[in-house]
Amino acid sequence: MSVKSVTHLNFRGDARAALEFYQAVFGGDLAAVTYKDAGSVQDPAEADQVMWGQVVADNGFHVMAYDVPSRTPWERGENSFFVSLRGETTEEVTAYWEKLSAGATIAQPLAPAQWAPLYGMLTDRFGVVWVVDVVSEYNG
């Protein structure tokens, strides 16, 4: 038996734009169901917002997202979670970093680190904190 973890991102009206952005970065298929599609409209202004969405790519990337309804308390968090993105080669990781960093705030530039051939941290333009590195053998 196995289990996998998928990061679920919560937005207030930006879920579709975020999913489209992540699809542009990582490729894959984007699926989205709006509140209208699901027959679950409580506020007509939110009918076309994402009730459930995801991007799944053949390279292993998978993220889910939705728009939190206005009736539910929500604030854009700061460092409330990290999305860890690990790749096997510096070329692969650098390519993703370059795309993710568009409009981002860089906390730690992508560079060699004591524990990895490359490591970086950024907050993307949607407020999501990413830690990005190249997988290396643990020698602790």
C-alpha positions in Angstrom: 0.0 0.0 0.0 1.2 3.5 -0.7 0.2 7.0 -0.1 1.2 10.3 -1.8 1.1 13.8 -0.6 -0.2 16.6 -2.8 0.0 20.2 -1.9 -3.4 21.9 -1.8 -3.3 25.7 -2.3 -6.0 28.0 -1.1 -6.8 31.3 -2.9 -9.4 34.0 -2.9 -10.3 34.4 -6.6 -6.8 33.6 -8.0 -7.0 29.8 -8.2 -7.4 29.5 -12.0 -4.6 32.0 -12.7 -2.3 30.2 -10.2 -3.1 26.8 -11.8 -2.5 28.2 -15.3 0.8 29.6 -14.1 1.9 26.3 -12.6 0.9 24.5 -15.7 3.0 26.9 -17.8 6.0 26.2 -15.5 5.7 22.4 -15.2 3.5 21.3 -18.1 0.8 18.7 -17.6 -2.9 18.8 -17.6 -5.1 21.3 -15.9 -8.6 20.4 -14.6 -10.9 22.9 -12.9 -14.5 22.7 -11.7 -16.2 26.0 -10.9 -18.8 26.5 -8.2 -21.3 26.8 -11.1 -20.2 23.6 -12.7 -20.7 21.7 -9.4 -24.1 23.4 -8.8 -22.8 24.9 -5.5 -23.2 28.6 -6.1 -23.9 30.5 -2.9 -22.7 33.9 -4.1 -23.4 34.6 -7.8 -20.2 36.7 -8.0 -18.2 33.6 -7.2 -20.0 31.2 -9.6 -17.0 31.0 -12.0 -14.4 30.7 -9.3 -12.6 27.3 -8.9 -14.3 24.9 -6.4 -11.7 22.2 -7.2 -8.7 22.3 -9.5 -5.4 20.6 -10.2 -2.4 20.3 -12.4 -0.9 16.9 -13.0 2.2 16.5 -15.1 4.0 13.4 -16.4 7.2 14.7 -14.7 5.6 14.0 -11.3 4.4 17.5 -10.5 0.9 17.6 -8.9 -0.8 20.4 -7.2 -4.5 21.1 -6.2 -6.1 24.5 -5.6 -9.4 26.2 -5.0 -11.0 29.6 -4.3 -12.1 29.9 -0.7 -15.6 31.3 -0.7 -16.0 34.9 0.6 -18.3 33.6 3.4 -15.3 31.7 4.8 -12.5 33.5 6.7 -9.3 33.5 4.8 -6.1 35.6 4.8 -3.1 35.1 2.5 -0.6 33.4 4.8 3.0 34.2 5.2 5.2 31.2 5.5 2.2 29.1 6.5 3.6 26.3 4.3 6.3 25.5 1.8 6.1 23.6 -1.4 9.2 21.6 -1.7 10.3 21.0 -5.3 13.2 18.6 -5.8 14.8 17.6 -9.0 17.5 15.2 -10.0 19.6 17.6 -12.2 20.8 21.1 -12.0 19.5 21.8 -15.5 15.9 20.6 -14.6 15.8 22.6 -11.3 17.3 25.7 -12.9 14.6 25.7 -15.6 11.8 25.5 -13.1 13.4 28.1 -10.9 13.7 30.6 -13.8 10.0 30.2 -14.5 8.8 30.2 -10.9 10.8 33.3 -10.1 8.9 35.5 -12.6 7.3 38.1 -10.4 8.6 36.4 -7.2 10.4 37.6 -4.1 13.7 35.7 -3.7 14.5 34.8 -0.2 17.5 32.6 -1.0 19.0 32.8 -4.6 19.4 29.4 -6.3 23.0 28.4 -5.6 25.1 25.6 -4.3 24.4 24.8 -0.6 26.1 22.7 2.0 23.3 20.0 1.7 22.6 20.2 -2.0 24.2 21.0 -5.4 21.6 23.7 -5.8 19.1 25.2 -3.3 16.9 28.3 -3.4 13.8 29.7 -1.7 11.3 32.2 -3.2 7.8 33.5 -2.7 6.0 33.4 -6.0 3.6 36.1 -7.3 0.7 34.3 -5.6 2.3 34.3 -2.1 3.3 30.6 -2.2 6.7 29.9 -0.6 8.8 27.4 -2.6 12.0 25.6 -1.5 13.8 24.3 -4.6 16.8 22.0 -4.6 18.6 19.2 -6.4 18.4 15.9 -4.7 21.6 14.7 -3.2 22.7 11.8 -1.1 22.4 12.4 2.6 25.7 12.0 4.4 24.7 12.9 8.0 
